Amino acid sequence: GSLTIANGDVVLANDAKAVVLVTADADGAADSTVNPYLVYFVQDTTAGAGFTPSVTLVGTINSTTELVAGNWDAANFA
């Protein structure tokens, strides 16, 4: 694919685009601290060789109950 995770870093392939969700949640589990998810659109704006990243915050997901990593598992969208 055009997006991978390596050593905790998001790696975007040349000329690729991706939507990335990040959170300040420390443990990825539901607890009493509710952390929002930030939604970013990331793309390489240099066509062909070279890499110029563009990162745009496109949304914030707030919830009255904490969202956890398991909420984003593909099995939950089947």
N, C-alpha and C positions, 0 to 999 in steps of 0.2 A: 504494500500500500504506500500511500504518499506520506503517512504519518506513523512514526514509531516512537517507542519509549526506550531510551538507552541510559543506564546509570542515573535514572531519575529525571532525565532531561527529555523534553519533547523534541523530536528530530523531524524536520519537514524536508521532503525531497525537493530537488531542484524543480522550479516552475509549478510547484504544488500549492494547494489551498487546503485549509482545514478549519474546523470549529473546535475550540479547546475550552473545556470547563475546568476551572480551578477553584479551590476553596482554602480557607485558613484552618479548616478542621484538622486537628492534630492526629486523630486516631481513626477516622473513617467509620466510626460507630455512633449510633444514636446515644446522646447523653443530654444533660441539662443545658449545655451551651449550644445555641443555634447559630451556625455559621452560614452566610450566604454563599452561593456559587456565582462566580463571575464568568460570563460567556464572551469569548474572544474569537474574532475571525482573523486568521493568520494566512498570509500569502506571500509568495516570492514574486516581487514586482519586476524583476529583471528577466526578460524572455531569453531563453537559451542559456549559455554559460554565464556564470556569476550568480550571486545570491544577494538580493536586497529585501530583507523582510519588512512587511507592513503588518502591524498589529493594531486592531481596532476593537475596543470594548463595545459590544453590541447589546449587552443586557446583563441584568443582575437577577438571580432567582432567589427570592426570599420566601421563607416558609415559617409557619408558626410551630412546626415540628422539624427537627433536623433531618435534612436529606443525608443519606449515607452512600458510600461508593456502590453498595449492592443495588441501589435504586437504578443505577445506570447500566446494570448488566443486561445484555441483549435478551436473556431469558424473560425478563420482565416486560418486554415489548412484543412477545410472540402472541 
